[in-house]
Amino acid sequence: MPKIKTLLLTGGKIHDWEGCGDAIEEALNAAGDFDLTRVNDDLSVLEAPGLDPYDLIVFYYTVGEITDAQKNGLLNWVASGKGYAGVHSAADSFRECPEYRAMVGGHFVTHPKFREYQVCIKDAEHCITEGLDEEFIVADEQYITDYDPRVHVLATALWKGDALPVAWTKSWGEGKVFWLALGHNGDACQHEMFKLLLQQGAKWAGTPEEDSGQ
């Protein structure tokens, strides 16, 4: 099977996108499934036809503003049958863009303090969660999101007694969307379960539906 032509786009404010981007790049390269190109802090690549060479975008970005040309380039490209894998603060990008939030499937609301917490796999039958520990502890920043109830939740963590999403999948047109809440800093991105969820989620998102299983 040919490698998935993948764009890793990192940037924005607040988070250490350089350190996280390095860890994400290392994990994706280690998987062996991706033909990877990295672009740092330059959203102009989203403007059509900038994404045409790729089948998947892995996105680590925080806040920022997106132009109409960039928004339309990204959303139309995904809807045409491509893949989007958003990591952590990808759910806190472009706060003034409801269309982007709709594509991701939810958006950041708040977070507790950085701490250790338990992640539980909700759907252990999905190809993304295959082979993962069904419960594991991370030291990370838990993202609390307002999310579309139609997303397919793969993993959860407790916050104030409620099990809230840590990873989900959804569709956008003919395309596939995966979001992973983990990955606040470089150390968090080195967690073995983070790397497995990232690798398997990105592979799922970048693989055409007829070839990807669930």
N, C-alpha and C positions, 0 to 999 in steps of 0.2 A: 504494500500500500504506500503511495507517495506521501511524503511529509506534508503537513498542513502549512501552507504559506501564511505566516503569522506576523502581524505588526504588534510590537509591544510599545505602547505609548505611555510615558510617565511624565509627571509634572505637577504644577499647581503650587499651592501654599500649604502651610501648617505641617504636613507630614514630610518625613524624610524620603522623598520620592527617589532620590539617588540610591540610598542604601536599600530601600525596599525593591526598587527596580533591579538592582544588581542581584538580589536574592531570587527574585522572580525569574530573571533571565537565566540564572544558574539552574534553577529547578526545571524550567522548560527545556533547556538544552540537555539536561541530564535525562529527561524522559525519552528523548530520541524521536519524538513524533512531530517535531515542529521545525520548519525552515524559518528561522527567526530574524527579523529586522527590528531594531530598536530606534525610536525617535524620542528625544528628550525635550519636553516643554515647548512643543511647537504644534499648535492645533491646526495650522494651515493644511496639514496632511489630510485632514478630514474632508476638505473641500473636494468635490468631484473634479477630476477622476482620480484623486490621490490614493484612494483605497482599492482601486481596481486590481492591483497586482496580488491582493491578499484574499484569503478565505476566512480569516479570523483576526479580530483585534482583541488584545489583552490590555485592559485599561486601568491604570493606577494614577488617579488625578484627584485633586481636592479643590473645591469651590471654583473660582474663575468664571469667565464669561465666554459664551459660545455665540458666534455670528450665525445669521440665518444660513449662509452658504455652508458653514461647517456643520450645523445641525442637520440641514437637508442632506448633505453629503453622507453623514454617518447613518442617519435613520433610514434613508432610502437604500443605502448599501446593505445594511442588515436585513431590511425587509425583502430584499431581492433574493435572499437565501443564504446569507453569510452568517458568521458567528461573532458574538460579543461575549467576552468574559470580563466582568468588572470585579475589581478587588477592593475591599474595604471602603475607602472614601470615594470610590466611583459612585456610591449612592449619595454623596454629598457634593457632587459636581453640578455646576450650572443651575444654581438654586432658582434662577428666574426663568427657567425653561421647562414648562410642564410637559412638553413632548418628550424631552430626554428622560425625565422622571418616569413617564409612562412606559417608555421602552425598557428601562432598567427593571421596573416593577415595584419600586418603592423608593423612599428617600429617608435620609438621616433625620432624626428628631433630637436625640440626646445620647449621652453615654455615661455610665457610672465611671468611677475612677479606674485607672489601669490596675488590674488585679488578676489573680488566678480564678478561673471559673471552669465549670464542666460543660462540655459540648456533648450532646446526645444525637446519634444518627436516628432520624425519624423514618427514612425510607432506605432500609438496608438492601433492597432488591435492585436499586437503580445502578446502572453501570458506573456512575460517578462515585458512588459510595462503596462499590465492590472492594472487598479486602481491607476496609478500614475498621479500626476498633469502634465498637458501637457506643462506647463512652470514653472520653479522654479529657484531660485537663490541659488548658492553655493558659499562658500568661499574656494577656492581650487587652485591647480596648474593645469592650462589647458595644456594638452598634445597636441602638434601639431605633427601629424604623417604622414609619407609616407605610404599609405595603398593601398591594392589591391582593385581596383574598384568593384570587384565582391563580396566583403563582403556586408552583409545586415545591413545597418545602422539603428539603433533603435533610437538614440538621437544625437543631434548636439549642437554646440555652435559657436558663431561668433568669427572669428579672422581675422582682416584686411579685413572685409567685406565678408568673405567666411564662409559658414556653414560647420564646420569640425566635424568629428565623436567624440562622447563622449561614445558611446556604439555600439557594432556590434556583429553579429553572423556569423558563417561560418561553413563549414564542413572540416574535415580532414580525408580522407578515409571514413570509416564508422562511425567515431566519430564526436563529436559536440564541437565547440569552441565558447566561449563567452568572449568578452573583454570589460572592463569597465575602462574608463580613470580617473574617480574620485578616490580620496583616497590618497592624498599626505601625510597627517599626521593623528594622532589619532583623532583630532577634526573633520577633514573632513570626517573621517569614521563613525562619529556619526550622520551625517546628515540623516534625515529620508528617503529621496529619494535615497541616497547612499545605505542604508541598504535594501530598497525594491528592487532596481535594482540588488544588489548582491544576495539577497535571491532568487529572481525569475529567475535571469540569471543562477545561480548555479543549481537550480532545473531543469531548461530546459536542461542545458548541461549534467546533470547526469541522465537524464531520456531517455530510449530508444525511438527512433523516433516514433514508433507506439503508444507510450503512452503519448507523450509530446505535441501534438497539432502542432502548427506551428514551 
